């Protein structure tokens, strides 16, 4: 059964309702995002764009642990509640760190070649396949040559237990998507056009039965 992804309006309502509870997903997300920090070469970044900044938890780690003092961060999200939480969390780094509200679609209004890191954590698993592909095209446009795409998200399993968990999650998402925040396991690597990218790191890891995909690719 084809997954029914949430509309932007439905996703906004869901994540406005979830609010701070989003951070409780750290029990499986942090292993993947820590691996992303290891392979994303953020210590040499100058301009980071995050598609779906959520509560700003990953941005805080970037600014505290990784980014040079003169590097800039810009994040977007479709949830006013998330934007408020992120703004409060990132206030110590203003004005070089900013977040703004969007309608939730691909960031077509962002300038070309405006960043050297395009980050998206646990957002692609919310989107329809065609929208993931559209966001990847925008990431390629927005990144400077040699810039890095850095993503994590729920993925299909790698062993019998995690594959069964992924199948059960997909079944539930196809019937009641709001119950799982609209997300479902999806593999991003096969959607990445080979001609425009060089894969620098790709892995899958399992935490409490949930599989995450970590992908870092260099823009050609």
DRENPA-3360 file (N, C-alpha, C; in nm, 2 decimals, always signed):
BEGIN
1 = XXXXXXXX = +0.08/-0.12/+0.00/+0.00/+0.00/+0.00/+0.09/+0.12/+0.00 ~ +0.05/+0.22/-0.09/+0.13/+0.34/-0.10/+0.11/+0.42/+0.03 ~ +0.22/+0.47/+0.09/+0.20/+0.55/+0.22/+0.12/+0.68/+0.19 ~ +0.03/+0.71/+0.29/-0.04/+0.84/+0.28/+0.04/+0.94/+0.37 ~ +0.12/+1.03/+0.31/+0.19/+1.13/+0.38/+0.10/+1.24/+0.43 ~ +0.13/+1.30/+0.54/+0.05/+1.41/+0.59/+0.07/+1.53/+0.49 ~ -0.04/+1.61/+0.48/-0.03/+1.73/+0.41/+0.05/+1.83/+0.49 ~ +0.09/+1.94/+0.44/+0.17/+2.04/+0.51/+0.08/+2.09/+0.63;
9 = XXXXXXXX = -0.05/+2.11/+0.61/-0.13/+2.16/+0.71/-0.15/+2.06/+0.82 ~ -0.16/+1.93/+0.79/-0.17/+1.82/+0.89/-0.04/+1.81/+0.96 ~ +0.07/+1.82/+0.89/+0.20/+1.81/+0.96/+0.22/+1.92/+1.06 ~ +0.18/+2.04/+1.02/+0.20/+2.16/+1.11/+0.12/+2.14/+1.23 ~ -0.01/+2.09/+1.22/-0.09/+2.07/+1.34/-0.03/+1.96/+1.43 ~ +0.03/+1.85/+1.36/+0.08/+1.74/+1.44/+0.21/+1.79/+1.52 ~ +0.29/+1.87/+1.46/+0.42/+1.91/+1.53/+0.40/+2.03/+1.62 ~ +0.30/+2.11/+1.59/+0.26/+2.21/+1.69/+0.21/+2.14/+1.82;
17 = XXXXXXXX = +0.14/+2.03/+1.80/+0.09/+1.95/+1.92/+0.20/+1.88/+1.99 ~ +0.30/+1.82/+1.92/+0.41/+1.74/+1.97/+0.50/+1.83/+2.05 ~ +0.54/+1.95/+2.00/+0.62/+2.05/+2.07/+0.75/+1.99/+2.13 ~ +0.77/+2.01/+2.25/+0.89/+1.97/+2.32/+0.91/+1.81/+2.32 ~ +0.80/+1.74/+2.31/+0.80/+1.60/+2.31/+0.89/+1.54/+2.20 ~ +0.91/+1.62/+2.09/+1.00/+1.58/+1.98/+1.13/+1.54/+2.04 ~ +1.18/+1.61/+2.14/+1.31/+1.58/+2.19/+1.32/+1.44/+2.26 ~ +1.21/+1.38/+2.29/+1.21/+1.24/+2.35/+1.26/+1.14/+2.25;
25 = XXXXXXXX = +1.26/+1.17/+2.12/+1.31/+1.08/+2.02/+1.46/+1.07/+2.02 ~ +1.53/+1.14/+2.11/+1.67/+1.14/+2.12/+1.72/+1.00/+2.14 ~ +1.64/+0.91/+2.20/+1.69/+0.78/+2.24/+1.73/+0.69/+2.12 ~ +1.68/+0.73/+2.00/+1.72/+0.66/+1.88/+1.78/+0.75/+1.78 ~ +1.75/+0.88/+1.78/+1.80/+0.98/+1.68/+1.94/+1.02/+1.71 ~ +1.98/+1.03/+1.84/+2.11/+1.09/+1.87/+2.23/+1.00/+1.82 ~ +2.21/+0.87/+1.81/+2.32/+0.79/+1.76/+2.34/+0.82/+1.61 ~ +2.24/+0.84/+1.54/+2.25/+0.87/+1.40/+2.30/+1.01/+1.37;
33 = XXXXXXXX = +2.25/+1.11/+1.45/+2.30/+1.25/+1.43/+2.44/+1.27/+1.48 ~ +2.48/+1.19/+1.58/+2.62/+1.19/+1.62/+2.71/+1.14/+1.51 ~ +2.67/+1.04/+1.44/+2.75/+0.99/+1.33/+2.75/+1.09/+1.21 ~ +2.64/+1.16/+1.19/+2.64/+1.27/+1.09/+2.74/+1.38/+1.13 ~ +2.75/+1.41/+1.26/+2.85/+1.51/+1.30/+2.99/+1.46/+1.27 ~ +3.02/+1.34/+1.28/+3.15/+1.28/+1.26/+3.19/+1.29/+1.11 ~ +3.09/+1.27/+1.02/+3.12/+1.27/+0.88/+3.09/+1.39/+0.80 ~ +3.03/+1.49/+0.86/+2.98/+1.61/+0.79/+3.08/+1.72/+0.78;
41 = XXXXXXXX = +3.20/+1.70/+0.84/+3.31/+1.80/+0.84/+3.26/+1.94/+0.87 ~ +3.18/+1.95/+0.98/+3.12/+2.08/+1.01/+3.22/+2.18/+1.07 ~ +3.34/+2.13/+1.11/+3.44/+2.22/+1.17/+3.49/+2.31/+1.06 ~ +3.47/+2.28/+0.93/+3.52/+2.37/+0.82/+3.40/+2.44/+0.75 ~ +3.28/+2.42/+0.80/+3.17/+2.48/+0.74/+3.16/+2.63/+0.77 ~ +3.10/+2.71/+0.67/+3.08/+2.85/+0.69/+2.94/+2.89/+0.69 ~ +2.85/+2.81/+0.62/+2.71/+2.85/+0.61/+2.63/+2.72/+0.61 ~ +2.55/+2.70/+0.71/+2.47/+2.57/+0.72/+2.32/+2.61/+0.71;
49 = XXXXXXXX = +2.25/+2.53/+0.62/+2.11/+2.54/+0.61/+2.05/+2.41/+0.66 ~ +1.95/+2.42/+0.74/+1.88/+2.30/+0.79/+1.73/+2.30/+0.75 ~ +1.69/+2.20/+0.68/+1.56/+2.19/+0.63/+1.48/+2.11/+0.73 ~ +1.40/+2.17/+0.81/+1.32/+2.11/+0.92/+1.40/+2.11/+1.05 ~ +1.42/+2.23/+1.11/+1.51/+2.24/+1.22/+1.45/+2.19/+1.35 ~ +1.31/+2.17/+1.36/+1.25/+2.11/+1.48/+1.27/+2.21/+1.60 ~ +1.31/+2.15/+1.71/+1.33/+2.23/+1.83/+1.46/+2.30/+1.84 ~ +1.55/+2.27/+1.74/+1.68/+2.34/+1.74/+1.79/+2.25/+1.81;
57 = XXXXXXXX = +1.75/+2.13/+1.84/+1.85/+2.05/+1.92/+1.97/+2.02/+1.85 ~ +1.96/+1.98/+1.72/+2.08/+1.95/+1.64/+2.16/+2.08/+1.61 ~ +2.09/+2.19/+1.59/+2.16/+2.32/+1.56/+2.24/+2.36/+1.69 ~ +2.19/+2.34/+1.80/+2.26/+2.37/+1.93/+2.39/+2.29/+1.94 ~ +2.38/+2.16/+1.90/+2.50/+2.08/+1.91/+2.60/+2.13/+1.81 ~ +2.56/+2.17/+1.69/+2.65/+2.22/+1.59/+2.72/+2.35/+1.64 ~ +2.64/+2.44/+1.70/+2.70/+2.57/+1.74/+2.79/+2.55/+1.86 ~ +2.75/+2.46/+1.95/+2.83/+2.44/+2.07/+2.96/+2.36/+2.04;
65 = XXXXXXXX = +2.95/+2.26/+1.95/+3.06/+2.16/+1.94/+3.14/+2.17/+1.81 ~ +3.08/+2.22/+1.70/+3.14/+2.19/+1.57/+3.17/+2.32/+1.49 ~ +3.08/+2.41/+1.48/+3.09/+2.52/+1.38/+3.20/+2.62/+1.43 ~ +3.28/+2.67/+1.33/+3.37/+2.78/+1.36/+3.29/+2.90/+1.42 ~ +3.36/+2.99/+1.49/+3.29/+3.11/+1.55/+3.23/+3.20/+1.45 ~ +3.28/+3.20/+1.33/+3.22/+3.29/+1.23/+3.12/+3.23/+1.13 ~ +3.10/+3.10/+1.15/+3.00/+3.03/+1.07/+2.86/+3.07/+1.10 ~ +2.77/+3.06/+0.99/+2.64/+3.10/+1.01/+2.54/+2.98/+0.99;
73 = XXXXXXXX = +2.43/+2.99/+1.07/+2.33/+2.88/+1.06/+2.20/+2.94/+1.03 ~ +2.12/+2.87/+0.94/+1.99/+2.91/+0.91/+1.90/+2.79/+0.90 ~ +1.79/+2.79/+0.98/+1.70/+2.68/+0.98/+1.56/+2.72/+0.94 ~ +1.48/+2.63/+0.89/+1.34/+2.65/+0.86/+1.26/+2.54/+0.91 ~ +1.13/+2.57/+0.94/+1.04/+2.46/+0.98/+0.90/+2.51/+0.95 ~ +0.80/+2.42/+0.94/+0.67/+2.46/+0.91/+0.58/+2.48/+1.03 ~ +0.64/+2.44/+1.15/+0.56/+2.44/+1.27/+0.59/+2.57/+1.35 ~ +0.50/+2.66/+1.38/+0.53/+2.78/+1.46/+0.57/+2.74/+1.60;
81 = XXXXXXXX = +0.52/+2.63/+1.66/+0.57/+2.58/+1.79/+0.71/+2.55/+1.78 ~ +0.76/+2.47/+1.68/+0.90/+2.43/+1.67/+0.99/+2.56/+1.65 ~ +0.94/+2.65/+1.57/+1.02/+2.77/+1.55/+1.04/+2.85/+1.68 ~ +0.94/+2.86/+1.76/+0.95/+2.92/+1.89/+1.05/+2.85/+1.98 ~ +1.04/+2.72/+1.99/+1.14/+2.65/+2.07/+1.28/+2.66/+2.02 ~ +1.30/+2.66/+1.89/+1.43/+2.67/+1.83/+1.49/+2.81/+1.85 ~ +1.40/+2.91/+1.84/+1.45/+3.05/+1.86/+1.50/+3.06/+2.00 ~ +1.43/+3.01/+2.10/+1.47/+3.02/+2.24/+1.60/+2.95/+2.26;
89 = XXXXXXXX = +1.61/+2.83/+2.20/+1.73/+2.75/+2.22/+1.85/+2.81/+2.16 ~ +1.84/+2.88/+2.05/+1.95/+2.93/+1.98/+1.98/+3.08/+2.00 ~ +1.91/+3.13/+2.10/+1.93/+3.28/+2.13/+2.07/+3.31/+2.17 ~ +2.15/+3.23/+2.24/+2.29/+3.26/+2.27/+2.37/+3.28/+2.15 ~ +2.33/+3.24/+2.03/+2.41/+3.25/+1.91/+2.36/+3.35/+1.81 ~ +2.26/+3.42/+1.85/+2.20/+3.53/+1.76/+2.31/+3.64/+1.75 ~ +2.32/+3.71/+1.63/+2.24/+3.69/+1.51/+2.29/+3.60/+1.41 ~ +2.40/+3.52/+1.44/+2.46/+3.44/+1.33/+2.38/+3.31/+1.32;
97 = XXXXXXXX = +2.28/+3.28/+1.41/+2.20/+3.17/+1.40/+2.05/+3.22/+1.39 ~ +1.98/+3.18/+1.29/+1.84/+3.23/+1.27/+1.75/+3.11/+1.22 ~ +1.63/+3.12/+1.26/+1.53/+3.02/+1.21/+1.41/+3.10/+1.16 ~ +1.34/+3.04/+1.06/+1.22/+3.11/+1.01/+1.11/+3.01/+0.97 ~ +0.99/+3.05/+0.98/+0.87/+2.97/+0.94/+0.86/+2.96/+0.79 ~ +0.82/+2.84/+0.74/+0.80/+2.82/+0.60/+0.66/+2.75/+0.58 ~ +0.62/+2.73/+0.46/+0.50/+2.66/+0.43/+0.53/+2.51/+0.43 ~ +0.65/+2.46/+0.43/+0.68/+2.32/+0.44/+0.73/+2.26/+0.31;
105 = XXXXXXXX = +0.72/+2.33/+0.20/+0.76/+2.27/+0.07/+0.91/+2.28/+0.05 ~ +0.96/+2.23/-0.06/+1.10/+2.24/-0.10/+1.14/+2.39/-0.09 ~ +1.27/+2.42/-0.05/+1.31/+2.56/-0.02/+1.35/+2.63/-0.15 ~ +1.25/+2.65/-0.24/+1.28/+2.71/-0.37/+1.31/+2.86/-0.36 ~ +1.27/+2.92/-0.25/+1.30/+3.07/-0.24/+1.44/+3.10/-0.18 ~ +1.51/+3.00/-0.14/+1.65/+3.02/-0.09/+1.75/+3.05/-0.21 ~ +1.85/+3.13/-0.18/+1.94/+3.17/-0.29/+2.02/+3.05/-0.33 ~ +2.06/+3.05/-0.46/+2.15/+2.94/-0.51/+2.29/+2.96/-0.46;
113 = XXXXXXXX = +2.36/+2.85/-0.44/+2.50/+2.85/-0.39/+2.52/+2.93/-0.26 ~ +2.42/+2.92/-0.17/+2.41/+3.00/-0.05/+2.46/+2.93/+0.07 ~ +2.50/+2.80/+0.06/+2.54/+2.73/+0.18/+2.65/+2.62/+0.14 ~ +2.72/+2.58/+0.24/+2.82/+2.47/+0.21/+2.78/+2.34/+0.29 ~ +2.67/+2.35/+0.37/+2.61/+2.23/+0.43/+2.46/+2.24/+0.42 ~ +2.40/+2.14/+0.37/+2.25/+2.13/+0.36/+2.21/+2.01/+0.45 ~ +2.15/+2.04/+0.56/+2.12/+1.94/+0.67/+1.97/+1.91/+0.67 ~ +1.93/+1.78/+0.69/+1.79/+1.75/+0.72/+1.79/+1.62/+0.80;
121 = XXXXXXXX = +1.74/+1.63/+0.92/+1.73/+1.52/+1.01/+1.59/+1.48/+1.04 ~ +1.56/+1.35/+1.00/+1.43/+1.29/+1.03/+1.31/+1.38/+0.97 ~ +1.33/+1.42/+0.85/+1.23/+1.50/+0.78/+1.19/+1.43/+0.65 ~ +1.29/+1.38/+0.58/+1.26/+1.31/+0.45/+1.16/+1.19/+0.47 ~ +1.16/+1.13/+0.59/+1.07/+1.02/+0.62/+0.93/+1.07/+0.64 ~ +0.91/+1.20/+0.64/+0.77/+1.25/+0.64/+0.71/+1.28/+0.50 ~ +0.80/+1.28/+0.40/+0.76/+1.34/+0.27/+0.73/+1.23/+0.17 ~ +0.65/+1.26/+0.07/+0.62/+1.17/-0.04/+0.75/+1.16/-0.12;
129 = XXXXXXXX = +0.77/+1.05/-0.20/+0.89/+1.03/-0.27/+0.92/+1.15/-0.37 ~ +0.82/+1.20/-0.44/+0.84/+1.31/-0.53/+0.88/+1.43/-0.46 ~ +0.84/+1.45/-0.34/+0.88/+1.57/-0.26/+1.02/+1.56/-0.21 ~ +1.06/+1.44/-0.17/+1.20/+1.41/-0.14/+1.29/+1.45/-0.25 ~ +1.25/+1.40/-0.37/+1.33/+1.43/-0.49/+1.34/+1.58/-0.52 ~ +1.23/+1.65/-0.50/+1.23/+1.79/-0.52/+1.32/+1.86/-0.42 ~ +1.32/+1.82/-0.29/+1.41/+1.88/-0.19/+1.56/+1.85/-0.23 ~ +1.59/+1.73/-0.28/+1.72/+1.70/-0.31/+1.77/+1.79/-0.43;
137 = XXXXXXXX = +1.68/+1.82/-0.52/+1.72/+1.91/-0.63/+1.75/+2.05/-0.58 ~ +1.67/+2.09/-0.48/+1.69/+2.23/-0.42/+1.82/+2.23/-0.34 ~ +1.85/+2.12/-0.28/+1.98/+2.11/-0.20/+2.09/+2.12/-0.29 ~ +2.09/+2.05/-0.41/+2.20/+2.06/-0.51/+2.21/+2.21/-0.56 ~ +2.10/+2.27/-0.58/+2.11/+2.41/-0.63/+2.16/+2.51/-0.52 ~ +2.12/+2.48/-0.39/+2.16/+2.58/-0.29/+2.31/+2.56/-0.24 ~ +2.36/+2.43/-0.26/+2.49/+2.41/-0.21/+2.60/+2.46/-0.31 ~ +2.70/+2.51/-0.25/+2.82/+2.55/-0.33/+2.89/+2.43/-0.39;
145 = XXXXXXXX = +2.96/+2.43/-0.50/+3.03/+2.31/-0.55/+3.12/+2.26/-0.44 ~ +3.12/+2.13/-0.41/+3.19/+2.07/-0.30/+3.12/+2.07/-0.17 ~ +3.01/+2.14/-0.16/+2.93/+2.14/-0.04/+2.87/+2.00/-0.01 ~ +2.83/+1.98/+0.12/+2.78/+1.85/+0.16/+2.64/+1.85/+0.20 ~ +2.57/+1.75/+0.15/+2.43/+1.71/+0.19/+2.45/+1.62/+0.31 ~ +2.38/+1.65/+0.42/+2.39/+1.57/+0.54/+2.25/+1.54/+0.59 ~ +2.22/+1.41/+0.58/+2.08/+1.37/+0.62/+2.08/+1.25/+0.71 ~ +1.98/+1.24/+0.80/+1.94/+1.12/+0.87/+1.79/+1.10/+0.86;
153 = XXXXXXXX = +1.75/+0.98/+0.88/+1.60/+0.95/+0.89/+1.57/+0.81/+0.91 ~ +1.45/+0.78/+0.94/+1.40/+0.64/+0.96/+1.42/+0.57/+0.83 ~ +1.46/+0.44/+0.84/+1.50/+0.37/+0.72/+1.45/+0.22/+0.73 ~ +1.46/+0.15/+0.62/+1.42/+0.01/+0.62/+1.52/-0.07/+0.70 ~ +1.49/-0.19/+0.75/+1.57/-0.26/+0.84/+1.69/-0.33/+0.78 ~ +1.78/-0.38/+0.86/+1.90/-0.45/+0.81/+1.91/-0.59/+0.87 ~ +1.82/-0.63/+0.95/+1.82/-0.77/+1.00/+1.67/-0.81/+1.02 ~ +1.64/-0.93/+1.05/+1.50/-0.98/+1.07/+1.42/-0.89/+1.16;
161 = XXXXXXXX = +1.48/-0.86/+1.28/+1.40/-0.79/+1.38/+1.37/-0.64/+1.33 ~ +1.47/-0.58/+1.28/+1.46/-0.44/+1.24/+1.37/-0.43/+1.11 ~ +1.38/-0.53/+1.03/+1.29/-0.53/+0.91/+1.15/-0.55/+0.95 ~ +1.12/-0.64/+1.05/+0.99/-0.66/+1.10/+0.93/-0.53/+1.16 ~ +1.02/-0.46/+1.24/+0.98/-0.33/+1.30/+0.95/-0.23/+1.19 ~ +1.03/-0.22/+1.09/+1.01/-0.12/+0.98/+0.88/-0.16/+0.91 ~ +0.85/-0.28/+0.88/+0.73/-0.33/+0.82/+0.61/-0.29/+0.90 ~ +0.61/-0.31/+1.03/+0.50/-0.28/+1.12/+0.48/-0.13/+1.12;
169 = XXXXXXXX = +0.59/-0.05/+1.13/+0.58/+0.09/+1.13/+0.51/+0.14/+1.00 ~ +0.55/+0.09/+0.89/+0.50/+0.13/+0.76/+0.35/+0.09/+0.75 ~ +0.31/-0.02/+0.80/+0.17/-0.06/+0.80/+0.09/+0.04/+0.88 ~ +0.14/+0.07/+1.00/+0.06/+0.17/+1.08/+0.06/+0.30/+1.02 ~ +0.17/+0.35/+0.96/+0.17/+0.48/+0.90/+0.07/+0.49/+0.78 ~ +0.06/+0.38/+0.71/-0.03/+0.38/+0.59/-0.17/+0.39/+0.63 ~ -0.21/+0.36/+0.75/-0.35/+0.36/+0.80/-0.38/+0.48/+0.89 ~ -0.29/+0.51/+0.98/-0.31/+0.62/+1.07/-0.18/+0.70/+1.08;
177 = XXXXXXXX = -0.14/+0.78/+0.97/-0.02/+0.85/+0.97/+0.01/+0.94/+1.08 ~ -0.10/+1.01/+1.13/-0.08/+1.10/+1.24/-0.03/+1.04/+1.37 ~ -0.06/+0.91/+1.39/-0.02/+0.83/+1.51/+0.13/+0.82/+1.52 ~ +0.20/+0.82/+1.41/+0.35/+0.81/+1.41/+0.41/+0.94/+1.36 ~ +0.34/+1.05/+1.38/+0.39/+1.18/+1.33/+0.41/+1.20/+1.19 ~ +0.35/+1.11/+1.11/+0.36/+1.11/+0.96/+0.48/+1.04/+0.91 ~ +0.57/+1.00/+0.99/+0.69/+0.94/+0.94/+0.68/+0.79/+0.91 ~ +0.76/+0.74/+0.82/+0.77/+0.60/+0.79/+0.91/+0.57/+0.73;
185 = XXXXXXXX = +0.95/+0.44/+0.74/+1.09/+0.41/+0.69/+1.10/+0.43/+0.54 ~ +1.20/+0.50/+0.50/+1.23/+0.53/+0.36/+1.38/+0.54/+0.34 ~ +1.43/+0.49/+0.23/+1.57/+0.49/+0.19/+1.59/+0.61/+0.10 ~ +1.68/+0.70/+0.14/+1.71/+0.82/+0.06/+1.82/+0.80/-0.05 ~ +1.91/+0.71/-0.02/+2.03/+0.69/-0.11/+1.98/+0.66/-0.25 ~ +1.88/+0.57/-0.27/+1.84/+0.54/-0.41/+1.78/+0.65/-0.48 ~ +1.74/+0.76/-0.41/+1.67/+0.87/-0.47/+1.77/+0.98/-0.51 ~ +1.90/+0.96/-0.47/+2.00/+1.06/-0.50/+2.05/+1.05/-0.64;
193 = XXXXXXXX = +2.04/+1.15/-0.73/+2.09/+1.13/-0.86/+2.24/+1.12/-0.86 ~ +2.29/+1.01/-0.92/+2.43/+0.97/-0.91/+2.52/+1.08/-0.98 ~ +2.47/+1.14/-1.09/+2.55/+1.23/-1.17/+2.58/+1.36/-1.09 ~ +2.50/+1.40/-0.99/+2.52/+1.53/-0.93/+2.59/+1.52/-0.79 ~ +2.61/+1.39/-0.74/+2.66/+1.37/-0.61/+2.77/+1.27/-0.60 ~ +2.86/+1.28/-0.51/+2.95/+1.18/-0.47/+2.93/+1.14/-0.32 ~ +2.89/+1.02/-0.30/+2.86/+0.97/-0.17/+2.99/+0.96/-0.08 ~ +2.99/+1.03/+0.03/+3.11/+1.03/+0.12/+3.09/+0.94/+0.23;
201 = XXXXXXXX = +2.97/+0.92/+0.28/+2.94/+0.83/+0.38/+2.79/+0.78/+0.37 ~ +2.77/+0.65/+0.39/+2.64/+0.60/+0.39/+2.64/+0.48/+0.49 ~ +2.55/+0.48/+0.58/+2.53/+0.37/+0.68/+2.39/+0.36/+0.73 ~ +2.36/+0.24/+0.78/+2.23/+0.22/+0.86/+2.27/+0.16/+0.99 ~ +2.20/+0.21/+1.09/+2.22/+0.16/+1.23/+2.09/+0.14/+1.30 ~ +2.09/+0.04/+1.39/+1.96/+0.01/+1.46/+1.97/+0.04/+1.61 ~ +1.87/+0.11/+1.66/+1.86/+0.14/+1.80/+1.72/+0.11/+1.85 ~ +1.71/+0.02/+1.94/+1.59/-0.03/+2.00/+1.49/-0.08/+1.89;
209 = XXXXXXXX = +1.55/-0.14/+1.79/+1.47/-0.20/+1.68/+1.44/-0.11/+1.57 ~ +1.47/+0.02/+1.58/+1.44/+0.12/+1.48/+1.57/+0.15/+1.40 ~ +1.55/+0.15/+1.27/+1.67/+0.16/+1.18/+1.67/+0.31/+1.13 ~ +1.79/+0.37/+1.13/+1.81/+0.50/+1.08/+1.92/+0.49/+0.97 ~ +1.90/+0.58/+0.87/+2.00/+0.59/+0.76/+2.07/+0.72/+0.78 ~ +2.20/+0.71/+0.76/+2.29/+0.83/+0.77/+2.36/+0.85/+0.63 ~ +2.34/+0.97/+0.57/+2.40/+0.99/+0.44/+2.47/+1.12/+0.43 ~ +2.59/+1.12/+0.38/+2.66/+1.24/+0.35/+2.71/+1.23/+0.21;
217 = XXXX = +2.67/+1.33/+0.13/+2.71/+1.33/-0.01/+2.76/+1.47/-0.05 ~ +2.87/+1.47/-0.14/+2.93/+1.59/-0.18/+2.87/+1.63/-0.32 ~ +2.83/+1.76/-0.32/+2.78/+1.82/-0.45/+2.89/+1.83/-0.55 ~ +2.86/+1.77/-0.67/+2.96/+1.78/-0.78/+2.95/+1.91/-0.85;
% end
